[in-house]
Amino acid sequence: MVTQSTNGGNQELFEKMPVNKALASLAIPTIISQLITLIYNLADAYFVGRTGNSYMIAAVSLVYPVFSMTAALANLFGVGGGSLISRLLGSKQEEQAKKVCAFSFYSAIAVSIVFSLIGFVFLNPLLQLLGASSDTITYAREYMLLVVVLGTTPTVLSATMAHLLRSVGFAKQASFGLSMGAVLNIILDPLFMFVILPAGQEVTGAALATMLSNLIATLYFLITLFCMRGKTSLCISLRTGLPETQNQKLVLSVGLPSALTVLFYDIANLFLNALMAGYGDYQLAALGIVLKAERIPLNTGIGLCQGMMPLVAYNYSSGNTKRMRSVISRARIAGLIVSAISILFYETFSDNIIRIFISTSSGSAADTLKTVAFGITFLRFRCLAAPFAFMNFHITYTLQAMGDGKNTLLLAALRQCVFYIPIMYIMNFVFGSLGLLWTQIIAEIITLFIAFYTFEKRLHTSK
């Protein structure tokens, strides 16, 4: 059995607590941290938008998809390791769970360092590939050096440790750490941008705030894990040794598809940015705002799925199929309700939402109003994909919880590489910039048919 001394008293949550209560206890803190983290990700765009400088906004928008790739790196060993830890606890293999935790922790550090080095070596070619113009490249270079090259390791490590904490039921601690980093960024952004650094250095100030807030969040998680040593199955001591070879492979079999799911999504947005850049900096700045604003329902859905995941993984491994199916069903209903509400909200308040991210009272008013006009149109199109995107994420996270990396990878590749990117080019050629906006909903719907078939087939073969 998973004892209180090992699993922190969370056995009841996984096995006996009413499904709605158990799901809420894991999902609500995770959703809150996702939304606060979203605000922190939006903080840079918001405060840079206060300058009224469309070139600064476009520069931050260009780098954002690269920065988002850190989530893929965190998923590699955070989701892969966390999912396996929950399954190991469900099958009462506590010592292997400890070894998997340490393996995931140090592997996350290694891959984040490699990513930073690649970003540094190929900095200028990458920015040009992203579509940086002569007006935006200087700002984009400053932002990428601090946020990506220097900031990747603390960003990846804090997110990875949050996944590991959730895997044993400590969603509140995971939520607090991520939320603390987000709140710090919101506080530090205006301080660095408008007080400490001189005018013209606002992008540098935003980047410094982001990097420092992630570093402080990482320190919190390290202290939390240190205080929990011996009380949970979480362990980062090198003395635990490596997990069994089979378990190392299982971490990667789920973590790699999970990472590629996020990576493919960000790569698709790189293509989207590059194509939109061909229509001008105003359109690119507007798209950058929309890609951030639309993440409210997306992050809510992801938070719900991340909260669901440990429950599904644990009960799948322990053989409690009835409880597992109930968790999956309740999470699906909740996510679709959120998606429907978000569409109504965006369609009704698109003008107000876009104006949050760019000031019309500073800089060039004419340029700003052009960006706002494009942003309103873009947001009203893009938000329609919310329920289909949620369902695809819901199925993906469920398959990951069950250790099904093969189908997760297949769906990720189909969704972005086979459908989204090719359709993007076709729609751009035929319908122009508006065609680019319709691409997501078309790709999500096509993928969902395949995903739902795969999902149902996998459920029928579960324990």
MARKE-550106 format. One record per residue (C-alpha): x, y, z negated; residue in one letter. Coordinates in steps of 0.5 Angstrom, whole numbers, padded with zeros to 4 digits, always signed. Last residue first. Example, Ala and Ser with C-alpha at 12.3 -4.5 7.8 and 13.67 -1.06 7.14 Angstrom:
residues 2
+0027-0002-0014s
+0025-0009-0016a
***
This chain:
residues 463
-0016-0005+0035k
-0016-0001+0041s
-0017-0005+0048t
-0024-0001+0049h
-0021+0005+0047l
-0016+0005+0052r
-0021+0004+0058k
-0025+0010+0055e
-0019+0014+0055f
-0016+0012+0062t
-0023+0014+0065y
-0024+0020+0061f
-0017+0022+0064a
-0018+0021+0071i
-0025+0025+0071f
-0021+0030+0067l
-0015+0031+0072t
-0020+0034+0077i
-0024+0038+0072i
-0017+0041+0070e
-0014+0042+0077a
-0020+0046+0079i
-0021+0050+0073i
-0013+0052+0073q
-0013+0054+0081t
-0019+0059+0080w
-0014+0065+0078l
-0009+0063+0084l
-0015+0064+0089g
-0016+0071+0086l
-0009+0073+0088s
-0010+0071+0095g
-0015+0067+0098f
-0013+0062+0103v
-0005+0062+0101f
-0006+0063+0094n
-0011+0057+0094m
-0006+0053+0097i
+0000+0055+0093y
-0004+0054+0087m
-0007+0047+0089i
+0000+0044+0090p
+0002+0047+0083i
-0004+0044+0079y
-0006+0038+0082f
+0000+0033+0083v
+0005+0037+0078c
+0001+0040+0073q
-0005+0035+0072r
-0002+0029+0075l
+0004+0029+0071a
+0001+0030+0065a
-0004+0025+0066l
+0001+0020+0067l
+0006+0022+0062l
+0000+0021+0057t
-0002+0014+0060n
+0005+0012+0059k
+0006+0015+0052g
+0001+0011+0049d
+0003+0011+0041g
-0005+0011+0039m
-0003+0018+0036a
-0001+0020+0043q
-0007+0017+0047l
-0011+0022+0042t
-0007+0028+0043y
-0008+0027+0051t
-0015+0026+0050i
-0016+0032+0046h
-0012+0036+0051f
-0016+0034+0057n
-0022+0036+0053m
-0019+0042+0051f
-0017+0044+0058a
-0024+0043+0061f
-0028+0047+0056p
-0023+0053+0057a
-0023+0053+0064a
-0028+0059+0065l
-0023+0063+0061c
-0019+0064+0067r
-0024+0068+0072f
-0026+0073+0067r
-0019+0074+0064l
-0017+0076+0071f
-0022+0081+0073t
-0021+0084+0066i
-0013+0084+0067g
-0013+0087+0074f
-0017+0093+0072a
-0013+0094+0066v
-0006+0094+0070t
-0009+0099+0074k
-0011+0103+0068l
-0004+0103+0066t
-0001+0105+0072d
-0006+0111+0073a
-0005+0113+0065a
+0003+0113+0066s
+0006+0112+0059g
+0002+0113+0053s
-0006+0114+0052s
-0008+0108+0056t
-0004+0103+0051s
-0004+0096+0053i
-0005+0089+0049f
-0011+0091+0046i
-0014+0094+0052r
-0014+0087+0055i
-0019+0085+0050i
-0024+0091+0050n
-0025+0090+0057d
-0026+0083+0057s
-0031+0083+0051f
-0037+0080+0054t
-0034+0075+0059e
-0029+0073+0054y
-0034+0072+0048f
-0038+0068+0052l
-0033+0064+0054i
-0030+0063+0047s
-0036+0061+0044i
-0037+0055+0049a
-0030+0053+0048s
-0031+0053+0040v
-0037+0048+0041i
-0033+0044+0046l
-0027+0043+0040g
-0032+0041+0035a
-0035+0036+0039i
-0029+0033+0041r
-0026+0033+0034a
-0032+0029+0031r
-0032+0024+0036s
-0024+0023+0035i
-0025+0022+0028v
-0031+0017+0028s
-0027+0013+0033r
-0021+0012+0028m
-0026+0011+0022r
-0029+0005+0026k
-0022+0002+0029t
-0020+0001+0022n
-0014-0003+0024g
-0008+0000+0020s
-0005+0002+0026s
-0011+0006+0029y
-0013+0009+0022n
-0006+0012+0021y
-0005+0015+0028a
-0012+0017+0029v
-0012+0021+0022l
-0005+0023+0024p
-0008+0026+0030m
-0014+0030+0028m
-0010+0036+0025g
-0006+0036+0031q
-0012+0036+0036c
-0016+0041+0032l
-0010+0046+0032g
-0009+0045+0040i
-0017+0047+0040g
-0016+0053+0037t
-0009+0054+0040n
-0013+0054+0047l
-0019+0058+0045p
-0015+0064+0043i
-0009+0062+0048r
-0013+0066+0053e
-0011+0073+0051a
-0003+0070+0052k
-0004+0068+0059l
-0009+0074+0060v
-0003+0079+0058i
+0002+0076+0063g
-0003+0076+0068l
-0004+0084+0068a
+0003+0085+0067a
+0004+0081+0074l
-0002+0084+0077q
+0001+0091+0076y
+0008+0089+0078d
+0006+0087+0085g
+0003+0082+0089y
+0009+0078+0090g
+0010+0077+0082a
+0003+0073+0082m
+0007+0068+0086l
+0013+0068+0081a
+0008+0068+0075n
+0004+0062+0077l
+0010+0058+0079f
+0013+0060+0072l
+0006+0058+0069n
+0006+0051+0072a
+0013+0050+0069i
+0010+0052+0062d
+0004+0047+0063y
+0009+0042+0066f
+0014+0043+0060l
+0008+0042+0055v
+0006+0036+0058t
+0013+0034+0059l
+0014+0035+0051a
+0008+0030+0050s
+0011+0025+0055p
+0018+0025+0051l
+0015+0025+0044g
+0011+0019+0045v
+0016+0014+0048s
+0021+0018+0045l
+0019+0016+0038v
+0017+0009+0040l
+0024+0008+0043k
+0027+0010+0036q
+0022+0005+0033n
+0025+0000+0037q
+0032+0001+0036t
+0031+0001+0028e
+0031+0007+0025p
+0038+0010+0024l
+0041+0011+0017g
+0038+0014+0010t
+0045+0017+0009r
+0044+0022+0014l
+0038+0025+0009s
+0033+0029+0012i
+0027+0025+0009c
+0019+0025+0009l
+0016+0019+0006s
+0014+0023+0000t
+0016+0024-0007k
+0023+0022-0006g
+0025+0029-0003r
+0019+0034-0003m
+0023+0040-0006c
+0028+0039+0000f
+0023+0038+0005l
+0020+0045+0002t
+0027+0048+0002i
+0028+0046+0009l
+0021+0049+0011f
+0022+0055+0008y
+0029+0056+0011l
+0026+0055+0018t
+0020+0060+0017a
+0026+0065+0015i
+0029+0064+0022l
+0023+0064+0026n
+0022+0071+0023s
+0029+0073+0025l
+0028+0071+0032m
+0022+0074+0033t
+0024+0081+0030a
+0030+0081+0034l
+0026+0080+0040a
+0021+0086+0039a
+0027+0091+0037g
+0030+0089+0044t
+0024+0090+0048v
+0023+0097+0044e
+0030+0099+0046q
+0028+0105+0050g
+0027+0110+0044a
+0032+0108+0039p
+0032+0102+0034l
+0030+0102+0027i
+0023+0106+0026v
+0019+0104+0033f
+0022+0097+0035m
+0025+0094+0029f
+0020+0096+0024l
+0014+0096+0029p
+0016+0088+0030d
+0018+0087+0023l
+0011+0086+0020i
+0008+0082+0026i
+0014+0078+0026n
+0013+0077+0018l
+0006+0075+0019v
+0008+0069+0024a
+0014+0066+0020g
+0009+0066+0014m
+0004+0063+0018s
+0008+0057+0021l
+0011+0056+0014g
+0004+0056+0011f
+0001+0052+0016s
+0006+0046+0015a
+0005+0047+0007q
-0003+0046+0008k
-0002+0041+0013a
+0001+0036+0008f
-0002+0030+0010g
+0004+0025+0012v
+0004+0027+0019s
+0002+0034+0018r
+0009+0035+0014l
+0013+0032+0021l
+0009+0037+0025h
+0011+0043+0021a
+0018+0040+0021m
+0018+0040+0029t
+0015+0047+0029a
+0021+0050+0024s
+0026+0046+0028l
+0024+0049+0035v
+0024+0056+0033t
+0030+0056+0029p
+0034+0053+0035t
+0031+0057+0040t
+0033+0064+0037g
+0040+0065+0040l
+0039+0064+0047v
+0031+0064+0048v
+0029+0070+0043v
+0035+0074+0043l
+0038+0073+0050l
+0031+0072+0053m
+0029+0079+0051y
+0035+0083+0053e
+0035+0080+0060r
+0028+0081+0061a
+0029+0089+0059y
+0035+0089+0064t
+0031+0085+0070i
+0024+0089+0070t
+0026+0095+0074d
+0030+0091+0079s
+0025+0086+0079s
+0025+0079+0075a
+0021+0074+0079g
+0022+0068+0075l
+0028+0065+0080l
+0031+0072+0079q
+0031+0071+0071l
+0034+0064+0072l
+0039+0066+0076p
+0041+0071+0071n
+0041+0067+0065l
+0044+0060+0068f
+0050+0059+0063v
+0046+0062+0057f
+0039+0059+0058g
+0043+0052+0059i
+0047+0053+0052l
+0040+0055+0049s
+0037+0048+0051f
+0043+0044+0049v
+0042+0047+0042i
+0035+0046+0042s
+0036+0038+0044v
+0041+0037+0038a
+0037+0041+0033i
+0031+0037+0035a
+0035+0030+0034s
+0037+0032+0027y
+0030+0032+0025f
+0027+0027+0029s
+0032+0022+0026f
+0031+0024+0019a
+0024+0023+0020c
+0024+0016+0023v
+0029+0014+0018k
+0024+0016+0012k
+0018+0012+0016a
+0022+0006+0017q
+0023+0006+0009e
+0015+0007+0009e
+0013+0001+0013q
+0006+0000+0010k
+0002-0001+0017s
-0001+0006+0016g
+0005+0009+0014l
+0008+0007+0020l
+0003+0009+0024r
+0003+0016+0021s
+0011+0016+0022i
+0010+0014+0029l
+0006+0020+0031s
+0010+0025+0027g
+0016+0023+0030g
+0014+0023+0037g
+0010+0030+0036v
+0016+0033+0032g
+0021+0030+0036f
+0019+0032+0043l
+0014+0036+0041n
+0019+0041+0038a
+0022+0041+0045l
+0016+0042+0049a
+0014+0048+0044a
+0021+0051+0046t
+0018+0051+0053m
+0014+0057+0051s
+0020+0061+0051f
+0021+0060+0058v
+0014+0062+0059p
+0014+0068+0055y
+0021+0071+0059v
+0017+0074+0065l
+0011+0076+0061s
+0016+0080+0056v
+0019+0083+0063a
+0012+0085+0065a
+0011+0089+0059i
+0017+0092+0059m
+0016+0094+0066y
+0009+0096+0065s
+0011+0102+0060n
+0005+0104+0056g
+0009+0104+0050t
+0004+0101+0046r
+0004+0095+0050g
+0011+0093+0047v
+0007+0093+0041f
+0002+0088+0043y
+0006+0084+0048a
+0011+0082+0042d
+0005+0081+0037a
+0002+0076+0042l
+0006+0071+0040n
+0005+0073+0032y
-0002+0073+0034i
-0002+0066+0037l
+0002+0064+0030t
-0004+0066+0026i
-0008+0062+0031l
-0004+0056+0030q
-0003+0057+0023s
-0011+0057+0022i
-0012+0052+0026i
-0007+0047+0022t
-0010+0049+0016p
-0017+0048+0019i
-0015+0041+0022a
-0012+0037+0016l
-0017+0038+0011s
-0023+0039+0016a
-0021+0032+0019l
-0021+0029+0012a
-0028+0033+0010k
-0031+0031+0016n
-0029+0024+0016v
-0031+0022+0009p
-0025+0021+0005m
-0023+0013+0004k
-0017+0011+0009e
-0013+0017+0011f
-0015+0022+0005l
-0015+0017+0000e
-0008+0015+0002q
-0005+0022+0001n
-0003+0022-0006g
+0004+0024-0004g
+0006+0019+0000n
+0011+0015-0003t
+0010+0017-0011s
+0002+0016-0009q
+0003+0009-0006t
+0002+0007+0001v
+0000+0000+0000m
***
